[in-house]
């Protein structure tokens, strides 16, 4: 059970709601713009748009000792037009857990720039469904030119099971494939919309006997760091440390890098 917020926390919660309400423009909601005592929407207007009672919403802004449900808080966040950071802050003040992020969000320009800037370290960005959304030249040279693939083909699981060169390049292919299935299963459990996950499961189950068999396992785990050994047709045997990082404010994305292990540090070990 979540810890109930303190008096000070409830007061801050109410002030935050009030400040976000004050910045809203009535015309954006089709409301009369006439003279108003204070800027923004009235409490009764926010309550009506969020589908809650006026008195209940008023108590929230007053910092009363009431606990909103995740559903009610999500509707209020939508009405107040909170961005991702603001919404997370509101949930934190209410002592509720932030809802799992939906998949399918795009990559920001800054993250795209980072992926390109760290070249020649192979890197790409993927979402919770393991779709590859951005990549640099080094990772494309290592595995496949992702730009030559159709968007639906740029998926780590799909490539592992259906793209033959992945099986020959990755020396520990089965271990990697099983690990990715476990990570995919864990991401699916957290996803609000499971349909994109289930469509991929159905496709791979029909095309890959290994995937169909291994999907029946129950193991779930993250896949943030480890070792990957490759036998590249041009570069030969390459040993990498695989690291996946989550960008701040984007729990639905991972920045995946492949760092060569033939470093000065490794030579001393």
N, C-alpha and C positions, 0 to 999 in steps of 0.2 A: 504494500500500500504506500502511495506517495505521501511524503511528509507534507503536512498542511503549512501553507505560507505564514510567516510571522505578520504581526500588525504592520510593521514597517514595509514588508514586502507587499502586503495587500494595498497599502497606501500608494506605493510606487506603481503597482499594477494599475490602479484606478487613474493615477495621473497620466500614465502612458496612454491608456485608452482615450482619455479626454484630449490629450495633445494630438493624437492621430485623428480623432474625430474633427478637431478644429481646422485641420488643413484640407478637409474635403470640400469640393465645390458642388453645391446643390444641383447645378444644371447638369452635372455628369450623371445624375441619377433621375433626371427628368422632374426634379422638385422645383417648386416656386422659388424664385430668387429674391423676392421682395425684401424689405428691411428686416434685419435680424439683430438681436441684441448682442450676439457673439458670432464670430466667424465659424464657418463649417456647418455640419449637420447638427440638428437637434438630437437629443437623446432618444426621443420617441421615434425619430426617423431611422436612426441606426437600429433600434430595437425591431421596428417593423421590417426592415430590409433583412435582418438576420433571423427573423422568425422567433424572437423571444419577447417576453413581456417587458413593458416599459419599466415597471417597478423593479424587476429582477436586474435589468441592465443598469438602472440607476444605482442599485445597491453595489454592483460591480465597480462602478466609477467612484462610489463613496468608500470603497475599501471594506465593505461588510464581510463578515466571516462566512462566505458561501463559496462553494467549489464548483466552477463550471465544468461541464463534461467536455471531452475532446471534440465532440461533434459541434457543440455550441461555440466553442472557442475557434474552431476552424471556420465556421460561418461568419463570426464576428471579424476574424482576420481578413476574410475575403471582402466584406463590406468596407472595412477600413483601408483596403488596398495596401496591405502590408507586404513588403518584399520579404525575401527569404530570411534575411538577418533579423528584421523587425519581428517577423512571425516567431522565429526561434526565441527571441528575447521575451515575447509575450508569454510563450509556453513556459519558459524558465521562471518567470515571475509568478506564474500560477502553480508552479511545482508539478506541471504535467509534462510528460515526455513528448518531444516533438514528433509529429507523424513521420513515418518513413517517407523518404523522398521518392517521387515518381520517376520512372525511367523515361528516356526519350528527350531529356533536356539537351540543348546544344552546348558546344564548347565556346567559351568566351574568347575574344580576340587576344587577351593577355595570355591565356593558357596555350592557345595556338602558337603564339610567339615564343613561349618558353620551350615547347616541343622542338621548334625549329632551331632555337638558340643553342640547345645542348648537343646538337649534331657536332661531332660524329658519334656521340653516345646514342645507340639505338633507343628510340622511345616512341610510345604512342599513348593516346588517351582512349579509354574505353568506358562504357557505362555498366550499370549493374547487370544487364543482360549479356554482357561481354561483347557488345557491338563496338567495333573500332571506329572512332569518330575523327581522330586526327593522328598524323604520324609524320616522321621525318624521313629523309633519304636513307639514313643508316639502317633503320629497321626494315625499310622496303628492300634494300639490297640484301639484308640478312635472310628474309623470309619470302616475301612476294610483293610485287608492286600493287599495293592496295588500291591505287587510283585506277588500275585496269579492271578492277572487279566491280560488279554491281553492288549498290549499297547493302542489299540483304546478304551478300556473300561476305561482307567484311565483319565477320563474327568469329571470335576465337574458337568457340566450340565447333562451329560449322567447319572451319578450316582444319582443326585437329582431326576430325573424323572423315571429312569428305575431300580434302585437298591432299593428294598422295605425297607431294614433296615434304609436307610436315612430318609424315611418318618416317621418312628417310633422313631428314635433317636432324630431327630431335632424337638423340640417342636414348633417352629415358622416356620414350613416347607414352607408354602405358601409364607410368607414374604421373606424368604431366596431364594426360587426358582424364584420369580418375580424379586428380586434384581439382581440375577445372570443373568437372561435374559436381564435386562437393561444394565448390565456391558458388556455382550457378544455383544449386539447390538451396543454399543458405540465402542468396539474394532473392530468389523467387519467394521464399517464405516471408520476407520483409516487404515485398512489393505490394502496393495497393492494387495495381492493375496487373493481374497474372496472365492475361490473355497473350501478350507478346512472348512471354516465357513458354506458355503452353503450346503455342503454334510452332516454336522451334523444337520443343520436345517431340511433338508429333512428327515433324519432318525428319528429324534425326533418327527416331525410332524406326521409321519406315525405310531408311536408307543405310543405317549402320547397325549390324547385329551386336557389335561391341557396346555401342551406346545404349541400345535397348536393354541389354543385360545389366550393364553397370548402373543404369539409372534406377534400377530396383533397389540399390543399396540405400542405406539411411544415413550415411556419414555426411556431416556438414562441417565445413571449416573455411577459414579465410585463406587467401593465397597471396600474402603480402611480401614474402621474401623467401628466397631459396636459391638453389643452384640449378643451372641449366647447361647441359653439355650438348654441343651441336657438332655435326659432321657436315660442314658446308662444302658444296661441290667445287668452290673456287678457293676459299680460305682454309679449307681443311678442318682439323679439330680445333674448336674454340670453346673455352670454358667461361661462363658468365655467372655473375651474381645478379639474380633477378630481384628487383625491388619495386613494389607498387605503393604509391603514396596517394592519399585522399586530399584533394584541394580543399582549403578552408571554405566552408559554406556550401560545398557541393559533395555531400555524402554519396550521391549517385554516380560519381565519376572516380576513376583511378588513373593516375599518371604512372605508366609502366616503363621502367628503364632496364636495360641489359648492360651491366658494367663488366668489362673484361677483367678477369681475375689475374692476369699476368701483370701485376703491379709490383712496385718495390716492396710494399708491405707483404704481399704473398710470397715473394722470393725469400724473405727472412724466416717464414714460418716452416 
